[in-house]
């Protein structure tokens, strides 16, 4: 629901593109609420959701709760990156088999 300009939200752009969505959520206070509301908003617009990636401190309980209540796979959990987010740091993270399948990548 992030505004992109007057009378245009990110969800409007997503709907217009007609592509499935991969939700990335930061694991911190409020993650469950924000992620479940995001999933609900996407579904109300008829937007397909591939799954969720959790970014931040690893928390299996958060992943299970999002998967159960959100009816969506949590495809990957990415721990905090010690040197911050960069292309080289992200290249060091091996995608899970579930993420590869969701993105149509060969294993």
C-alpha contacts under 8 A as a table, 3 or more apart, distances in Angstrom:
res1	aa1	res2	aa2	distance
1	X	9	X	5.58
1	X	10	X	5.86
1	X	11	X	5.89
2	X	9	X	5.39
2	X	10	X	5.36
2	X	11	X	7.60
3	X	6	X	7.36
3	X	7	X	7.68
3	X	8	X	5.94
3	X	9	X	4.27
3	X	10	X	6.18
4	X	8	X	5.56
4	X	9	X	5.26
4	X	10	X	6.09
5	X	8	X	5.36
5	X	9	X	7.13
8	X	12	X	6.20
8	X	13	X	7.57
9	X	12	X	5.18
9	X	13	X	6.76
10	X	13	X	5.17
10	X	14	X	6.26
11	X	14	X	4.94
11	X	15	X	6.07
11	X	42	X	7.28
12	X	15	X	5.15
12	X	16	X	6.12
13	X	16	X	5.04
13	X	17	X	6.15
14	X	17	X	5.21
14	X	18	X	6.37
14	X	19	X	6.85
14	X	21	X	7.83
14	X	47	X	7.83
15	X	18	X	5.19
15	X	19	X	7.44
15	X	45	X	7.28
15	X	47	X	6.41
18	X	47	X	7.39
19	X	47	X	7.68
19	X	48	X	7.43
20	X	47	X	6.44
20	X	48	X	4.67
20	X	49	X	5.42
20	X	50	X	6.17
21	X	47	X	7.37
21	X	48	X	6.22
21	X	49	X	4.74
21	X	50	X	5.71
21	X	51	X	7.45
22	X	49	X	6.12
22	X	50	X	5.33
22	X	51	X	5.39
22	X	52	X	5.85
22	X	53	X	7.37
23	X	35	X	7.94
23	X	49	X	7.59
23	X	50	X	7.96
23	X	51	X	6.35
23	X	52	X	4.72
23	X	53	X	6.25
24	X	52	X	5.72
24	X	53	X	4.74
24	X	54	X	5.89
24	X	55	X	6.95
25	X	31	X	6.74
25	X	35	X	6.57
25	X	52	X	7.21
25	X	53	X	6.29
25	X	54	X	5.02
25	X	55	X	5.96
26	X	31	X	6.55
26	X	54	X	5.89
26	X	55	X	4.74
26	X	56	X	5.69
27	X	31	X	5.62
27	X	54	X	6.25
27	X	55	X	5.87
27	X	56	X	5.05
27	X	57	X	6.17
27	X	58	X	7.58
27	X	59	X	7.75
27	X	62	X	7.96
28	X	31	X	5.64
28	X	56	X	7.51
28	X	57	X	7.82
30	X	33	X	5.41
30	X	34	X	6.03
31	X	34	X	5.27
31	X	35	X	5.80
32	X	35	X	5.33
32	X	36	X	5.94
32	X	62	X	6.98
32	X	65	X	7.60
32	X	66	X	6.54
33	X	36	X	5.38
33	X	37	X	6.03
34	X	37	X	5.24
34	X	38	X	6.05
35	X	38	X	5.03
35	X	39	X	6.20
35	X	66	X	7.41
36	X	39	X	5.11
36	X	40	X	6.17
36	X	66	X	6.86
36	X	69	X	7.45
36	X	70	X	5.76
37	X	40	X	5.00
37	X	41	X	6.13
38	X	41	X	5.15
38	X	42	X	6.20
39	X	42	X	5.19
39	X	43	X	6.17
39	X	49	X	7.64
39	X	70	X	6.66
40	X	43	X	5.18
40	X	44	X	6.10
40	X	70	X	7.93
41	X	44	X	5.16
41	X	45	X	6.52
42	X	45	X	5.30
42	X	46	X	6.43
42	X	47	X	5.17
42	X	48	X	7.39
42	X	49	X	7.56
43	X	46	X	4.81
43	X	47	X	5.43
43	X	48	X	6.94
43	X	49	X	7.84
44	X	47	X	7.56
49	X	72	X	7.62
50	X	72	X	7.62
50	X	73	X	7.73
50	X	102	X	6.20
51	X	72	X	5.49
51	X	73	X	5.00
51	X	74	X	5.74
51	X	75	X	6.08
51	X	102	X	7.69
52	X	72	X	7.16
52	X	73	X	6.35
52	X	74	X	4.67
52	X	75	X	5.81
52	X	76	X	7.30
53	X	74	X	5.84
53	X	75	X	5.64
53	X	76	X	4.93
53	X	77	X	5.82
53	X	78	X	7.45
54	X	58	X	7.96
54	X	63	X	7.53
54	X	74	X	7.37
54	X	76	X	6.34
54	X	77	X	4.67
54	X	78	X	6.09
55	X	58	X	7.83
55	X	77	X	5.91
55	X	78	X	4.73
55	X	79	X	6.03
55	X	80	X	6.90
56	X	77	X	7.68
56	X	78	X	6.14
56	X	79	X	4.81
56	X	80	X	4.69
57	X	78	X	7.85
57	X	79	X	5.38
57	X	80	X	6.06
58	X	77	X	6.49
58	X	78	X	7.27
58	X	79	X	5.90
59	X	62	X	5.41
59	X	63	X	6.45
60	X	63	X	4.98
60	X	64	X	6.08
61	X	64	X	5.14
61	X	65	X	6.07
62	X	65	X	5.12
62	X	66	X	6.16
63	X	66	X	5.30
63	X	67	X	6.12
63	X	74	X	6.17
64	X	67	X	5.06
64	X	68	X	5.97
64	X	74	X	7.91
65	X	68	X	5.14
65	X	69	X	5.86
65	X	70	X	7.65
66	X	69	X	5.45
66	X	70	X	5.11
66	X	71	X	7.39
66	X	72	X	7.25
66	X	74	X	7.39
67	X	70	X	5.34
67	X	71	X	5.31
67	X	72	X	4.94
67	X	73	X	5.32
67	X	74	X	5.98
68	X	71	X	5.28
68	X	72	X	7.25
74	X	77	X	7.64
75	X	96	X	6.97
75	X	98	X	5.40
75	X	99	X	5.00
76	X	95	X	7.19
76	X	96	X	6.19
76	X	98	X	7.62
76	X	99	X	6.54
78	X	93	X	7.76
80	X	84	X	7.71
81	X	84	X	5.10
81	X	85	X	6.39
81	X	89	X	7.17
83	X	89	X	7.71
84	X	89	X	7.63
85	X	89	X	6.25
85	X	90	X	6.90
86	X	89	X	5.17
86	X	90	X	6.19
87	X	90	X	5.21
87	X	91	X	6.15
88	X	91	X	5.07
88	X	92	X	6.65
89	X	92	X	5.38
89	X	93	X	7.26
90	X	93	X	5.47
91	X	94	X	7.42
95	X	99	X	6.08
95	X	100	X	6.46
96	X	99	X	5.22
96	X	100	X	6.31
97	X	100	X	5.06
97	X	101	X	6.17
97	X	107	X	6.92
98	X	101	X	5.17
98	X	102	X	6.21
99	X	102	X	5.06
99	X	103	X	6.19
100	X	103	X	5.22
100	X	104	X	5.98
100	X	105	X	4.77
100	X	106	X	6.77
100	X	107	X	6.75
101	X	104	X	4.99
101	X	105	X	5.95
101	X	106	X	7.51
101	X	107	X	7.90
102	X	105	X	7.70
